[in-house]
Amino acid sequence: MVSERAAKVLRELRSDAHTDDQLAALCARLLDAEGLAVSLVLDRGLTELVWCHGTVSARFEDLQFTLGEGPALDALTFARPVQVPELAQVRTGRWPALLAALEGLPVRAVFAFPLVLGAITVGVMTAVRSRPLPLSREQADDATAVARLLTARFLGGEHDTPQVLHRAVVHQATGMISVQLGRPLSEALMRLRAFAYAHDRPITEVAQDVVARRLRFKDDETGPHVPVRDRG
């Protein structure tokens, strides 16, 4: 049973009266969250951000994507909701890199709901709060209902993957690094993520440097696969 507020949001999701940004904002308000994002699963296990409400949510999604760990990744891996009402209480070993990178980011609670139908995993919806507070039972039921509708929406082709992908530059840079290193795409993405994390830069910004040929990855005598500035 969903709440009356959720029933209204579900009707809005079924209509074509709103933009994706507006729908993301509606879902965020429904869950009393400052931010909400929806990412779809692409080939090779990559995810693509298709909905995002709030700059904090966008930054949190970027961190999860860069580091390859977090509530959304666990929700996708295990195909079940991951609710973290107080991030400060999470043991360090669960998401070590992510927890260390969250300093200064006003995210205190995270709730990730996978978009799944049977064995098919479509994506994940992630809501963030700036205060440590669990979802109420009603809110959790509402979130589940929204996730189910979004699953049907994306599977049914009612929403195409964006023609201009948010992370298109990351996918392009990954391909370039794969060629530069002579390594699989999965390892190329890992190298890109590692460089972004080590230099405390957004992964899209680093990817732009790679695509613009300001940065290339190659082997040299100092060690394997060392990223170096392209002087030429």
N, C-alpha and C positions, 0 to 999 in steps of 0.2 A: 504494500500500500504506500503510495507516494503522497506527499503533502499537497495542499492546494497550490502553493507557490510552485512546486515542482511540476504539477500538471500544466500550469500556465507556461512555464519555460519549455516543457516538452512540446506544447502546441506551437510555440515560437520556433523551435528547432525544426519542426516539420514544414514550416512555411518558408517562403522566399522573401520575406519582408525585411530581413536584416542582413547586414554584412557579417562576415566571420568574426570580426573584431567585436561587433555588438553582441553576437551570440556568446562569445567567450566571456564578455563582461556580465551578461545575464547569468551564466553558469557560476561565475565567481561570486556574485552577490547571493545566489541561491545557497551556496555553501559557506557564506560568511567568510570569504577568503579575499585577501588583497590581490592575489594573482592566480591565474589559471592558464594552463597550456595544454595543447593536444598535439602529440607527435604521432606520425604514421610510420610503420615499418616498411622500409624499402628493401631492395635486394642486397645481398651480402650482409644482412643484419644491421644495416645503417638505419637511422631514424631521421625523419624530416619534420621539422616544426611547421605545423599548418595553422594553428590557432595560438594566439598568445595575448593575454591581457595583463598589463602591468610591467614596468621595467624591471622590477625585482624578479618577477617570474621569468622574464627573458634571460636575465643573468644567471638564475639558478639552472635553467635548462641548458644554457651554454656550458656551465660548469659540469653538469652531469654528462653532457655529450663529450666534452674535452677529456674528462677523467675516466669515463667509461664505468662509472659506478654511481649508485644512489637509489633512492626509492623507486623511481620510474623504471630503471634498468632491472631491478628485482621484480617489480610487478610484471614486466614483460617476460622475464626469464621463467618465473614460476606461475604465470597466468593467474595471479590472484592479487587482491588489493593489498597494498602496503600502507598502513596508517602509522604515522609517527607524530603523536600529539606533543612531544617535547624532544626536540633534537638534542638538547643539552644532556639528556639522559641516555642517549645512544652510546653503546660501548665503542671505543675508538677503533677497534679492529674491524667493525662492520663496514664502514666506508671511510677508511683512514685519510685518503687524499681529499675527499669531498669535505669532510668535517673540518679539516685543517684549512681549507680554502674559503670557508664560510665566514671567517672573521670580518666583521664590518658589514656583512649583508644581513638585512633585517628579516631573516627567515627563521622562525622558531618552531613551526610545525608544518609537516608535509603529508599530503594524502594522495596516493597514486592508485588509479583504478585502470586495470587493463581493458582494452577493447578487444574482446574475444568472442568467438562463436565456435563452440566445439573445440577442435584442434587448431583452428585458424586464429592467429593473433594479428589483429589489424593495427593496433597502436596502443597508446596510453594517454590518459587524462590525468594531469597533476595539478593539484591546488596547493597554494602556500599561504601560510598565515604569519603575521608579524608577532604573534603572541602564542605562547604554549597553551593550547586548548584543544581537546579532542572534538571530533565530530559527534554531534548527538546521534542517537539511533535513527531519528528521522532524517537527519542530514546524510548519514551513511546510506540509508535506503534511497534517498533522492539521488545521490551520486551514482549509485548502482544503476538506477533507472536511466539516468542521463547517459552513462557509459554504454548501456545496451542500445539506446537509440542511436548514439553516434556510431556504434559498430555497424548497425544496419544501414545507416546513412552512407558511410564510407564504402561498405561492401556492395551496396546497391548501386554505386556509381552516381549517387545524387550529388556528390561533391568530388570533383576531380582533383588529383594531386596538382598543386599550383603550377601554372606554366612557368612562373619565375620562382624557383625553389629558394627558401630562406638560406639553405646551406649549399646552394649550387656551387659556390666558390670552393667550399670544402671538398665536395666530390671531385671537382676539376683538379684541385691541388693534389688530392690523393692519387689521382691517375698520373700526374706529372712526377710525383715523388716515386711512384712505383716504377716508372720508366728510368728515372735517375739512378735508383738503387738496384734495379733489376730484381725487384722483390714483389711478392704478391700484394694485392691491394690492401688486404687486412693488415699486413706489416707496415705498409706505407701510412695507413691511417694511424697506427699505433705510434709511428715516429712523429707524425704531425701533432698528435695529442701530447706526446711527451715534451716536444719542443715548446708548445704553447704553455704547458704547465710549468716547465722549468724556468721560463722567462716571464711568467705571470702576465700573459697576454691572452686576449680572446682568440679562440681558435680561428674564427672567421678573419680576424686581422692578420694572423700569421699566414693563412691560406691566400689572402690577397697578395701578400709579399711573394709567395711562391708563384702564383699565376702571373704576377707582374715581372717575374724573374729577378726580383731583388734578393731572393733567398733561394738557395738550392741545397739539396741533400746529396752527399756523396761520401765515399770512403776516402780516408787519407791515412797517413802514417801515424797519426795520433790516436787512432782507435776506429772501431767500426761505425759506419753510418753517422759521421759527424756532420751536422748542419753547418754550412759556411756561407758567408755573404758572397753573392755572385758579383765579382769585380768587373765583369765584362758586360 
